[in-house]
Amino acid sequence: MTLALERPMSPACDSTLADDIRHLVDSLDEKIYDIVRDYQEIFCCEVILIDDRSHHWQLEIHDSGEIELLHQKYLSNGELQDISFTPITVITQFIIALTESRQ
């Protein structure tokens, strides 16, 4: 399931990396991943939440062009545990972050 809220894209960040990441997110299987998109004006960033019920990722595409990824996993009690918070500078970092948890 994908849910897009009012302003889902950063109006200022139109980098190739951001576009490539958006394209990859658009191509994710919605039977596996729940995806929520929003634009957070207070933080000046587009936020994309990706969840596969065992792992959770929060992708932030800032108007400044900076891209960050928070990766968390679900514990047996349902709480989220932080795994990493990484600046994304190349597309392979994003791909590896999504795929390493599925192995």
Residue frames as a rotation matrix with the C-alpha (Angstrom) as fourth column:
MET 1
0.585 0.811 0.000 0.00
0.811 -0.585 0.000 0.00
0.000 0.000 -1.000 0.00
THR 2
-0.640 -0.730 0.241 1.28
0.727 -0.677 -0.118 3.47
0.249 0.100 0.963 -0.86
LEU 3
0.530 0.754 -0.388 -0.04
0.833 -0.550 0.070 6.58
-0.160 -0.360 -0.919 0.82
ALA 4
-0.534 -0.667 0.520 0.93
0.733 -0.671 -0.109 10.02
0.421 0.323 0.848 -0.49
LEU 5
0.064 0.514 -0.855 0.09
0.824 -0.510 -0.245 13.01
-0.562 -0.689 -0.457 1.66
GLU 6
0.749 0.534 -0.392 -0.43
0.271 -0.787 -0.554 16.61
-0.605 0.309 -0.734 0.55
ARG 7
0.730 -0.560 -0.393 3.06
-0.681 -0.549 -0.485 17.61
0.056 0.621 -0.782 -0.72
PRO 8
0.933 -0.235 0.271 5.01
0.124 0.919 0.374 14.42
-0.337 -0.315 0.887 -1.25
MET 9
0.402 -0.840 0.364 8.09
0.860 0.210 -0.465 15.81
0.314 0.500 0.807 -3.02
SER 10
-0.031 -0.538 -0.843 10.72
0.617 -0.673 0.407 18.28
-0.786 -0.508 0.353 -1.99
PRO 11
0.894 0.437 0.100 10.08
0.348 -0.537 -0.768 21.35
-0.282 0.722 -0.632 -4.14
ALA 12
0.689 -0.669 -0.278 13.75
-0.666 -0.736 0.121 22.33
-0.286 0.102 -0.953 -4.02
CYS 13
-0.256 -0.836 0.485 15.66
-0.513 0.543 0.665 19.06
-0.819 -0.079 -0.568 -4.40
ASP 14
0.832 0.514 -0.211 15.67
-0.434 0.366 -0.823 17.83
-0.346 0.776 0.527 -7.97
SER 15
-0.173 -0.984 -0.040 19.03
-0.877 0.135 0.461 16.05
-0.448 0.115 -0.887 -7.97
THR 16
-0.065 0.053 -0.996 19.62
-0.733 0.675 0.084 12.97
0.677 0.736 -0.005 -10.09
LEU 17
-0.913 -0.312 -0.262 20.26
-0.051 0.725 -0.687 10.93
0.405 -0.614 -0.678 -6.93
ALA 18
-0.662 0.732 0.157 16.94
-0.388 -0.156 -0.908 12.01
-0.641 -0.663 0.387 -5.39
ASP 19
0.110 0.714 -0.691 15.12
-0.989 0.010 -0.148 11.22
-0.099 0.700 0.708 -8.65
ASP 20
-0.386 -0.330 -0.862 16.79
-0.489 0.865 -0.113 7.80
0.783 0.378 -0.495 -8.88
ILE 21
-0.999 0.036 0.036 15.80
-0.016 0.452 -0.892 7.00
-0.048 -0.891 -0.451 -5.30
ARG 22
-0.305 0.948 -0.086 12.21
-0.702 -0.285 -0.652 8.12
-0.643 -0.139 0.753 -5.91
HIS 23
0.053 0.282 -0.958 12.12
-0.922 0.383 0.061 5.89
0.384 0.880 0.280 -9.00
LEU 24
-0.740 -0.381 -0.553 13.38
-0.161 0.900 -0.405 2.89
0.653 -0.211 -0.728 -7.01
VAL 25
-0.855 0.490 0.172 10.80
-0.173 0.044 -0.984 3.50
-0.490 -0.871 0.047 -4.28
ASP 26
-0.061 0.868 -0.493 8.07
-0.933 -0.224 -0.280 3.73
-0.353 0.443 0.824 -6.94
SER 27
-0.031 -0.007 -0.999 9.13
-0.731 0.682 0.018 0.33
0.681 0.731 -0.026 -8.26
LEU 28
-0.886 -0.278 0.372 9.00
-0.464 0.574 -0.675 -1.47
-0.026 -0.770 -0.637 -4.88
ASP 29
-0.575 0.680 -0.455 6.43
0.265 0.681 0.683 -4.26
0.774 0.272 -0.572 -4.62
GLU 30
-0.417 0.497 0.761 3.47
-0.750 -0.662 0.021 -2.86
0.514 -0.562 0.648 -2.68
LYS 31
0.644 0.573 -0.507 2.56
-0.194 0.763 0.616 -6.40
0.740 -0.298 0.603 -1.55
ILE 32
0.128 -0.708 -0.695 5.81
0.816 0.473 -0.332 -6.43
0.563 -0.525 0.638 0.44
TYR 33
-0.792 -0.568 -0.222 6.34
0.603 -0.674 -0.427 -2.77
0.093 -0.472 0.877 1.35
ASP 34
0.549 0.812 -0.199 4.06
0.829 -0.559 0.007 -0.15
-0.105 -0.169 -0.980 2.87
ILE 35
-0.579 -0.742 0.338 5.16
0.792 -0.611 0.015 3.27
0.195 0.277 0.941 1.62
VAL 36
0.608 0.691 -0.390 4.11
0.754 -0.657 0.009 6.67
-0.250 -0.300 -0.921 3.00
ARG 37
-0.416 -0.706 0.573 5.29
0.827 -0.556 -0.085 9.93
0.378 0.439 0.815 1.44
ASP 38
0.712 0.592 -0.377 5.04
0.692 -0.684 0.233 13.38
-0.120 -0.427 -0.896 2.95
TYR 39
-0.107 -0.720 0.685 6.68
0.463 -0.646 -0.607 16.77
0.880 0.253 0.403 2.80
GLN 40
0.385 0.154 -0.910 7.57
0.920 -0.142 0.365 18.22
-0.073 -0.978 -0.196 6.21
GLU 41
0.596 -0.080 0.799 7.71
0.309 -0.896 -0.320 21.99
0.741 0.437 -0.509 5.84
ILE 42
0.956 -0.198 0.216 9.11
-0.284 -0.454 0.844 22.52
-0.069 -0.869 -0.491 9.33
PHE 43
0.347 -0.866 0.360 12.19
0.133 0.426 0.895 20.42
-0.928 -0.263 0.263 8.46
CYS 44
0.326 -0.147 -0.934 12.28
-0.839 -0.500 -0.214 21.44
-0.436 0.853 -0.286 4.77
CYS 45
-0.786 -0.616 -0.055 12.41
-0.573 0.692 0.438 17.84
-0.232 0.376 -0.897 3.61
GLU 46
0.218 0.731 -0.647 10.50
-0.808 0.507 0.300 15.16
0.547 0.458 0.701 1.81
VAL 47
-0.479 -0.305 0.823 10.02
-0.757 0.619 -0.211 12.09
-0.445 -0.724 -0.527 3.99
ILE 48
0.146 0.467 -0.872 9.44
-0.734 0.643 0.221 8.63
0.664 0.607 0.437 2.56
LEU 49
-0.153 -0.088 0.984 8.62
-0.846 0.527 -0.085 5.84
-0.511 -0.846 -0.155 5.01
ILE 50
0.016 0.068 -0.998 9.17
-0.698 0.715 0.037 2.30
0.716 0.695 0.059 3.79
ASP 51
-0.242 0.004 0.970 8.11
-0.889 0.399 -0.223 -0.66
-0.388 -0.917 -0.093 5.92
ASP 52
-0.293 0.126 -0.948 8.13
-0.594 0.752 0.284 -4.41
0.749 0.646 -0.145 5.28
ARG 53
0.712 0.690 0.132 6.80
-0.449 0.303 0.840 -5.41
0.540 -0.658 0.526 8.73
SER 54
0.699 -0.553 -0.453 10.23
0.712 0.594 0.374 -6.53
0.062 -0.585 0.809 9.89
HIS 55
-0.497 -0.843 -0.206 12.29
0.827 -0.532 0.181 -3.48
-0.263 -0.080 0.962 8.94
HIS 56
0.728 0.671 -0.140 11.44
0.630 -0.735 -0.251 0.22
-0.271 0.094 -0.958 8.73
TRP 57
-0.455 -0.852 0.258 13.29
0.889 -0.416 0.193 2.91
-0.057 0.317 0.947 6.77
GLN 58
0.666 0.553 -0.501 12.81
0.485 -0.831 -0.272 6.66
-0.566 -0.062 -0.822 6.95
LEU 59
-0.235 -0.692 0.683 14.27
0.971 -0.189 0.144 8.42
0.029 0.697 0.717 3.94
GLU 60
0.510 0.330 -0.794 14.70
0.416 -0.903 -0.108 12.19
-0.753 -0.275 -0.598 4.19
ILE 61
-0.118 -0.472 0.874 15.36
0.972 -0.236 0.003 14.23
0.205 0.849 0.486 1.05
HIS 62
0.035 0.046 -0.998 16.20
0.626 -0.779 -0.015 17.72
-0.779 -0.625 -0.056 2.27
ASP 63
0.934 0.355 0.037 15.64
0.272 -0.641 -0.718 20.84
-0.231 0.680 -0.695 0.20
SER 64
0.460 -0.849 -0.260 19.39
-0.649 -0.522 0.554 21.47
-0.606 -0.086 -0.791 0.57
GLY 65
0.358 -0.298 -0.885 20.06
-0.766 0.449 -0.461 18.30
0.534 0.843 -0.067 -1.45
GLU 66
-0.694 -0.597 0.403 21.20
-0.718 0.530 -0.451 16.23
0.056 -0.602 -0.797 1.53
ILE 67
0.324 0.756 -0.569 19.68
-0.583 0.633 0.509 12.74
0.745 0.167 0.646 1.67
GLU 68
-0.645 -0.480 0.595 19.60
-0.761 0.327 -0.561 10.66
0.075 -0.814 -0.576 4.87
LEU 69
0.096 0.638 -0.764 18.29
-0.359 0.738 0.572 7.20
0.928 0.219 0.300 5.68
LEU 70
-0.347 -0.065 0.936 17.26
-0.925 0.186 -0.330 5.92
-0.153 -0.980 -0.125 9.10
HIS 71
-0.176 0.231 -0.957 17.07
-0.358 0.890 0.281 2.11
0.917 0.392 -0.074 9.22
GLN 72
-0.366 0.149 0.919 15.25
-0.915 0.123 -0.385 0.36
-0.171 -0.981 0.092 12.05
LYS 73
-0.637 0.253 -0.728 14.05
-0.112 0.904 0.412 -3.18
0.763 0.344 -0.548 12.73
TYR 74
0.345 0.851 0.395 11.09
-0.697 -0.050 0.715 -4.47
0.629 -0.522 0.576 14.68
LEU 75
-0.797 -0.509 0.324 11.78
-0.584 0.513 -0.629 -6.26
0.154 -0.691 -0.707 17.94
SER 76
-0.764 0.501 -0.407 9.63
0.431 0.865 0.256 -9.16
0.480 0.020 -0.877 19.16
ASN 77
-0.426 0.620 -0.659 7.64
0.712 -0.220 -0.667 -6.74
-0.558 -0.753 -0.347 21.37
GLY 78
0.443 0.665 0.602 6.79
0.896 -0.315 -0.312 -4.57
-0.018 0.678 -0.735 18.34
GLU 79
0.697 -0.263 -0.667 9.12
0.008 -0.927 0.375 -1.71
-0.717 -0.267 -0.644 19.23
LEU 80
0.892 -0.424 0.158 11.59
0.149 -0.054 -0.987 -0.33
0.427 0.904 0.014 16.71
GLN 81
0.528 -0.818 -0.230 15.33
0.415 0.012 0.910 -0.59
-0.741 -0.576 0.346 17.29
ASP 82
0.747 -0.329 -0.577 17.70
-0.601 -0.705 -0.376 1.78
-0.283 0.628 -0.725 15.48
ILE 83
0.689 -0.578 0.437 20.19
0.643 0.766 0.001 0.06
-0.335 0.280 0.899 13.21
SER 84
-0.461 -0.879 0.123 21.75
0.839 -0.386 0.385 2.98
-0.290 0.281 0.915 11.37
PHE 85
0.745 0.515 -0.425 21.37
0.294 -0.824 -0.484 6.60
-0.599 0.236 -0.765 10.32
THR 86
-0.202 -0.872 0.446 23.32
0.719 0.177 0.672 7.20
-0.665 0.457 0.591 7.14
PRO 87
0.092 0.143 -0.985 23.82
-0.541 -0.824 -0.171 10.05
-0.836 0.549 0.002 4.72
ILE 88
0.408 0.102 0.907 23.14
0.605 0.714 -0.352 8.73
-0.684 0.693 0.229 1.22
THR 89
0.039 -0.488 -0.872 25.55
-0.446 -0.789 0.422 10.03
-0.894 0.372 -0.249 -1.41
VAL 90
-0.756 -0.213 -0.619 25.33
-0.653 0.317 0.688 7.29
0.050 0.924 -0.378 -4.06
ILE 91
0.163 0.946 -0.280 22.43
-0.908 0.255 0.333 5.11
0.386 0.200 0.900 -5.18
THR 92
-0.104 -0.243 -0.964 24.17
-0.052 0.970 -0.239 1.87
0.993 0.025 -0.113 -4.20
GLN 93
-0.961 -0.204 0.185 24.05
-0.175 -0.062 -0.983 2.87
0.212 -0.977 0.024 -0.50
PHE 94
-0.275 0.945 0.180 20.26
-0.935 -0.218 -0.280 3.05
-0.225 -0.245 0.943 -0.70
ILE 95
0.317 0.374 -0.871 19.96
-0.668 0.741 0.075 -0.25
0.673 0.558 0.485 -2.60
ILE 96
-0.516 -0.600 -0.611 22.24
0.036 0.698 -0.716 -2.06
0.856 -0.392 -0.338 -0.13
ALA 97
-0.875 0.216 0.432 20.32
-0.481 -0.294 -0.826 -0.67
-0.051 -0.931 0.361 2.86
LEU 98
0.108 0.993 -0.057 17.03
-0.989 0.102 -0.107 -2.04
-0.100 0.067 0.993 1.50
THR 99
0.476 0.125 -0.871 18.34
-0.536 0.826 -0.174 -5.39
0.698 0.549 0.460 0.33
GLU 100
-0.590 -0.795 -0.141 20.73
-0.376 0.426 -0.823 -6.39
0.714 -0.432 -0.551 3.13
SER 101
-0.565 0.433 0.703 17.85
-0.763 0.052 -0.645 -6.80
-0.316 -0.900 0.301 5.57
ARG 102
0.513 0.828 -0.226 16.01
-0.846 0.443 -0.297 -9.20
-0.145 0.344 0.928 3.25
GLN 103
0.016 -0.593 -0.805 18.89
-0.569 0.657 -0.495 -11.71
0.822 0.466 -0.327 3.19
